[in-house]
């Protein structure tokens, strides 16, 4: 039903306009008591076998919504209603910014992919912090907060920019993510170099600890699939050195060659980050490399090209405690999370593993033996 609707309606709409249209419907449903109860009962059934503990947090399952969909924390309950076990809002910057000029979002339908050059369009960390503080949760879900650099801030002032967002948002976050891997903010990916990343992560950790007393806010870093293998290793080693809680692998890619893209060449050549099915292979490679390096000392979050339960299961076997999706949600529709939960529960039941935690990294460990 959704695929027919997508082809007849959403496919004919500008991708960004379609996003906001769907967003409004989700928010409206979540604000309507009887309707949201019905929707959640259908789309967010709980599977006891999938209950997950990660980052010191208890979740209904391992599958969450990646950053980028709900930039301003306006639909956390709506996404929980649709079955996502955690919702990562953002990317949020210290200052409000409109993002890059439109048109800036493109569908590559034959490739089940998206290209975006949104440019961290958001209301700014002060506004988002105020909204999170005022939120009265309808559905219990874990809320991650993804922070990035304000576009107009030069690289040499990036640390202070991230610290400002941390001081405003950390108290409202179940976990915090430092995004240094979007390709759409000039110079941002330079911060992935360990000589830049070390002072940044250290400052954010200190700011979070200073801002929040009584608990430790878990801190993760999100990296790009375009990092060379030795740089992936360097980030992993740095994360261990600094006592980070986890790594999210991976963000979008700027690569186009070698991905077997079928969409029109003019569309493929659009600048921005490519997400969806074409990123799947490299994201999985990065995840395996990270797990081989850090084992269970860090929580790894697998994201990039997770279209179905099999993709999610392969990330778990590769080393991901948590998995996230976004692009496939556009193509699969509201039953996306439900299908992944059902498929994961079935795969776990048919596997030799007693719990989902036992399955994490199992295949990567076999290869290492």
N, C-alpha and C positions, 0 to 999 in steps of 0.2 A: 504493500500500500504506500509506504513512504517513498519507495523508489519511483513509483508512478507520479506521486506528488512532486518529487524533486524534479523529474524530467519535464513535467507540465508547468510547474510554477517557478521553483527556485532557480532552475537552470536557465530560465529566460530573464531572470533578474540580475542586476548588478550584484556581484558577490558580497560587497560590503553592505548594500541595502538589504539583501536577503538575510545576512547575519543579524542586523538590527531588528528586522521583522520577526525572525524566530526568537530573538532575545526577548522582545516585548511579550510574545505569547507565553514563553516560559515564565517570565516574571508575573504575568497576570494569573496564570494557573497556580503559581505558588502563593499568591495572595488570596486565593479563593478557597476557604476552608474545606468544603465538601469535595471540591474538584481535586485539590492537592492530595487529599487522603486517598481518593480513588486512584489517581495517577501513581502515587508512590506505592500503593499496594500492588499495582500491576507491573511497574517498571523497576521497583527497588525491593524485590523480595530478598530476605536475608538467608544466607547459607552459613550455618554454624561452622562448617569445615573451613570456610575461607576467612574466618576472623584472624586479624593480623595485628601484631604488636611491632611497632617500628618507631624509632626516634623517641622512645619513652611514651608513645601514644597508642591507644587502642582504637582500632578501626574495624568496621563491619567486614571489610575485605581489602585487597591490595590495589584495587583499580581506582584511579583518580583522574580528574580533569586537569590537563596541563595548562600552564599559564598562557595567556593570550586571548582566551575566550571571554573571560570576565575581568576586564582590566581594572575596573573601578569598584569591585566588590558590591555590585548591585543585584546579583542573582545567585548568591551562595545557596540559599534555600531551594531555589529553582533547580540548580544542578544536583543538589542532594536528592531532591524529589525524583530526578531522572535516574538515580541509582549510583552516582559517583561517590565512592567511599571517602575521598578527600577532594577538596577544591583548592587549587592554587590560583590565587588572584594576582593580577598584574600583567605585565610588568609595570610597576609604579616608580615614578621618578620624583626627585625632591620637589621640583617645580612642575606645575601644570604645563602641558604642551599639546599642540594640536596634531602632532605627527607630521608625516610627509604629505606632499600634495596628492590629491586623488587624481587618477585612479591608482590604487596601491594594493589591491588584493585581486588575485587571478586564480581561476579554477583551471586545472589541467585534468579534465574529466576522464579522458582515456587512460591517464596514468594514476587516477585516484590520488591526486596531489593538489597542493596549493602553492602559489608563490605569493609572499607578502613582503611589502616594504612599508609597513604601517608606521614605523618610527616611534614606538613607545607613546602613542597617543593616549593620554590619561589626564585625570583631573588633578594630579599631584598628591604627594604623600599626606599633606595636612587634611585635605578633603576626604581622602580614603580612610585615614585614621579616624576621623570624626564619624564616618559612616559605620565603620566596624565597631566603634565604641557604642553607637546607638542601636546596633543590631540586636533584635530579640529573636533568637534562633527558634525556628519552627521545627527543623530537622537537625538532629545531632550529627555533625560532620566535622572532620578536621579541616582547618583553614590554614593553608600555607600562603605566605606573602612573598612575592617575587619582586625584587628591587633592582633598578638599573640606573644608568647615568643620564642626567639631563643633557639633552643634545648640545645646548649652548655652553655647557661647562667644559673648559679645556681639560685635557688629560691630567695635567699637573694638579688640578683641583678636584679630581674625581673622588678621592678618598673622603674629603669633607662632604661632598654631595651624597655619597652613599651613607655616611654617618648621620646626616640630617634625616634621611628617610628612616634609618634604623631607629633613631631616637623617637620618632613619631609613631612607628608602626610595630615595633617589636613586642610591645605589651599586648597587642591585639592578635598576634600571630601564634599559631600552634607550632609552626616552624617557619624559618626565614631562609630565603634563597637569594644568593648574590648572582645576578645574571651578568656575565661578562662575555656572552657568546652570540648575541644577536648581531647579524650583519648589517642592520639598518640604522645604526647610530655610528657616525664616523669615529674611528679610533677605538671603539669599545673593545673589539677583539684583541687589541694590543694588550689589554689588561690581563689576558690569560697567561702571558709570559710570567714565569714564577717571580722574577725580580719586581714586577708590578703587582702581582697577585698577593704576595706575602704581606706587604704593608696594608693592602686593602682589606684582606680578610681579617688580619689582626685588629685593625681599627673597628671593623664592623662587630667582631666578637666582643671587644671591649665596650663598645657603645650599647650592645644588647644587654650585656651584664650590668652595665651602669643604669640602664633604663628600666630593667625588670628585676625586681627582688622577689625572693620566695620560690623561684623556679628558674631553670636554665632553658632558654629558648634554643632549640636545635638549629644549627646553621649548616647549610649546604651550599655548594657552588654548582652552577650549570655550565657545561662545556659544550663546545661545538664538535660536530662529527668531522670537521675539516682539520683538526689538530693532527700533526704527525704522531706516529706511535710513541716516539721518545718524549713528546710533549705530554701525551696522555699519561705516561709513566711519571713524568715530573709533577704533574698536577696531583696525581694519586699520592706520591711521596710527600708533597707539601701538605695535602689534606691531613695525612697521618701526623706529620710533624706539628701542625697547628692545632690538632685535636678537633678538627671539624667532625660533624656528625654524618655527613654523606655527600654524595656527588650525583647530580642528575645528568644522565647521558641518553640522548643528546638534544641539542637545539637544532635549528634548521641548517641546511647546507647551501653554500654558494656554488657548489659543483653542478655541472650539467652534463659533462662528458662521461661516457661509460655507464650511464644509468638506464640506457635503453628507453628513453622518453619517446612517447608516441604522439604527443600533442603537436600542434602546428608550430613550426620553427619560430615564428614571430612571437608566439606566446612563451615558448621555452626561453627565449632570449631576454624576457623581462627581468630586470634586476630585482634582487631581493632574496629572501631565504626560501628555499624549497623544502616543503614538508610533505608528509604522507608516505605512501608505499615506496617511492624510490629511495627513501632514506633508510629503509628497513635494514638492509644488509650491513651498511657501515655502522649504524647505531648499535646493532647487535655485536659487531666486531669490537667496538669501543667498550661495550659493557663487559664482554668476556675478558678483554685485556685488563680492565679495571679490577674485576673480581680476582683474576689470577694474581694481581699485584697486592690487593688489600684484604682479600678473603672476607671474613665476617667482622672485620674491625670497623668498617664503615657501612652505612646503609646506602645501597645503590638503588637508584630509581631509573627504570628503563622507559624511554619514550622515543618515539620516532617510527612511524610506519606500523603501529599496532592497530590492525584492522579487525582482528577477530580473536577468539579465545586461544587458538593455536599460537598466534603471535605472542600473546601475553604469557602463555605457558612456556614458550621458548625463552622469553626474557627471564622468567623466574628460574628456569633450569640453568640459565647462563650466569645468574648471580643477582638478579634484581629482587629485592624484598618488596618493593612497590613498583607499579607500572602506571603509566599515564597515557591518555589519548587526547586528541583534539581534531586533527584533520579528518580522520575516518568518521567522526561524529557527524560531520557535514554530509557525508555520503551515506551513512548508515541510518541516521535519524535517531529518534527518541528511544528506540529499543537497543541501542548500541551497548550500553553498560549492562543491561539485563542479559543480553546474549553472551557477553564475555563472562559474566558471573556464572551463568548456567554451564557454559563450556568448561570453565576452570574447575568447577565443582565436579563435573563428570570426569575430567582428566585426572584430577587428584584421586578420585575414587578408584580409577582403573590403574593407578600407578603403584609402585612399590613403596611409596612414601606415606608415612602415617599422618603427617601434617604438612601444611603448605611450607612451614619453616624448614622442614627436612628437605624439601625439594629445591630450596634456594641454592643455586650454584652447583647442583649435583652433577650436571653434565660437564661443566668447566673443570670440576675436581677430577672427573674421570679422565679427561684429556691430559691433565697434569701428572697423573700417576704413571 
